[in-house]
Every structure is written in structure tokens, then in C-alpha cells.
């Protein structure tokens, strides 16, 4: 039986050429994907320390297992984002939570996000996005450690803040540049 090394060599050559062309054409994209959270620790701490995380309606309690603000960084598709989140149990209504955060967010310099419906609780400032999300008691919720908040309250909710790292740096540069 004759060896078919010629066809194997041609096939390997085509595969390598295709791979080389793909890497060459997407080289910039590959560099962007390689970005990570290195150097974001100070920004993560800054976001986690925002006063908004300690503001809550009367009667709201930090949910069991969620005593600390969960904060960190993630990188995906070239975007580097820092985040912080805290979960509360609340025996009141969603309307009470919404009224509280609409007032407090405005007081702390946040504006309603113009791109979301009025019923949604999304706010923005120069470099960050604030979201209030209501927990649904009948759905399982929990973190990677198996903890889940006491969501038996009528309006268990979480408050989260995200900030794209490049957006924060761009705003800092604009603020520090002469007008």
C-alpha cells in the first residue's frame, strides 16, 4: 500500500496557513482579549467603599451570608470591569426600596439611566453604573459557596455597582487635563 505523505503534508500545510492568517488578521483582537485585572485592586476597593452600599431603607438587613460587600474584577472580550455588590433582606415592599434608592442615588450624584425603562432601577454617574435588583424568593439564589440570602422577605434585593476600568481612567484623564 503506497504512503500518502503528500496529501497529509498538503493538509497540514493548509491548516497551518489558515491558522497563521487567522492569528495575523485577529492579532489586535487577541491582544485585547489578553487584558486582565492586573492593577485594578485600588479601583475595586474604591467601588466597594461607596456610601451607597451602607444606605438602606428602614427595616432592611444585610442578608445572612452576605455581610461583606462582594467586590472584584472580571475581564471578558477585552473589557475590564470592577464590580461590588451587597444583598439585603427587607420586610417591606419593592416600592419602598425603589423610593429609598431613587432619593439616595440622586443625593449621591447618580442619575437615572436614560436608556432603561422608568420601572427599572438603573442609575449612572460619570464612570459607574448602579443597579438595584429584586430577588425572587421561589428561585434558588446563592453564591459559589452555597450561601443564599434570606429571601423570604417581600423585597429581598441586591445593589450592585459596575465600572469599566478604561472608562474610569478616561474620566480621570479628562478631569486632570487643562480646559
N, C-alpha and C positions, 0 to 999 in steps of 0.2 A: 504494500500500500504506500503510495507516494506521500511525502510530507507536504503540508500546505503552509509552510512558513511564510510564503509570500503574502497570502491573504491575511494571516494573523498579523504580520508586520504592518500591512496597509491599514488594517482595522485599528491597531494600537496607535499608529501614526495619526489617523483621523481623530481618534479620541483625544490624544494629547494636543493636537492642533486646536480642536474645539475648546478644550479646557483652557488653553493659553489665550485664545481670543476672548473667551468669556471673562477671564480674570483681567485681561487688558482693558476691555470695554467697561468693566464694572469696578475698576481699581479705586476710583474715588469713593464709590459706594461702599466698598469693602473697608476702606479706612474709616468711614463714618460709622459703620457697624461695629468697629473695634473699640469705639469710645466706651468708657466705663465711668464708674462713680468715684474714681480716684480724685481726691482733693475736695470732696463735697461735704466733709464732716462738719465744718463750721456752718455751712448753709443749712444742713439737716438740723443742727442744734438751734439755729435761729428760727426756723419754721416751727419746730416742736415747742419753742418757748413763747409762741404768740399768746397774748392775753385771751384771745377768743376761745381757747381750749379750756380756760377756767371759768368762763361765763356760761351759766346755765339757768334755766327757769327755776323758780322756787319749787322745791319738791323733787327735782331731778337728782339722781345719784349716779356716781360713776359705777358702771356695771361691774359685777363681780368677775374677776379675771382680767379686767381691762383698766386697772388702777393707774397705770402709766400711759402717757401718750406714746402710741406706737409710731416710730419715725424711722425713715431710712431713705434709700435712694434706689432707683432702678434705671436701667439703660435698655432701650429697645429701639431697633431700627434707626440708630443714630441719635435718638433723643435721650437726654439725661434729665431725669425728673427727681426732685426731692419731694417727700410727702410726710405728712403727720396726720394721725387720726386718733380720735377718742370716742368711746361708746358710752352712752348713758341709758339708764332705765328711768322712765318717767310715768307717774300715775295719771297725768293729765291728758289733754288732747293734743292732736297734731297741730291744731290751730294755735294752742298756747305756745308750743315750741316755735312755730312759724313766726308768731308775733314777737316773741322774745328775740329771735335771731335777726329778724328784719330790723329791729331797733338797734340791737347791739352791733350788728355788722356795719350799719351806716355810721354809728358813733365811732367805730374803729377804722373808718376810711374805706370801707368796702362799698361797692355799688352793685345793684342787681345786674346780672349778666344780661345784656340786651339781646343775646342770641337764644335765650331759653324762655319757655312759656312762663307767665306770671305765677302759676301754681307751683313751679319748681323753685327750690331754694338753692340757687347758684348765685354766687357773688364773685366779683373780680376787683383787684386793685392793679397797680402798675405791673407787677410781676407774678402774681399768685391768683389761684382760683380756690374759692371756698364753697363747699357743698355740704348740705345737711340732708342725710338720707334716713328715711324711716325704716325700722326693722319690722319685719312681718313675723309675729310670734309663731305661726304654724310652720314656717320654713326653718330648717336647721341652719343655724349660724354658728360660726366658730372660727378660731384661728388655727394655725398649723399645729398647735399644741393640744387641740381638742377642747379648748375652753370655749364656752359660749356665754354670752351675756344673759342676764335675767331679763328676757324679753316678754315676760308675762304682763308688763305694763302696757297700757293702751298706746303709748307713743315712745317705745324704745327707739333711740335714734343714734346715729353716728355723725360726727362732724369731722370733715377732712379738708386739708389744705394741700394743694399741689403747686409746685413751681418748677418750670422748665429752667434748667441751670443756665442755658445760653440767654434766655430772656432776662434773668436776673442780672447777669453780667452786662448785657447791653444797656439795661436801665441804669446800672451803676455808672457805666462809662458816660452815658448821656448826662446824668446828673453832675458828674465831675468835670465835664468839658465846659469851657467858657462859652457863653452865649454870644 
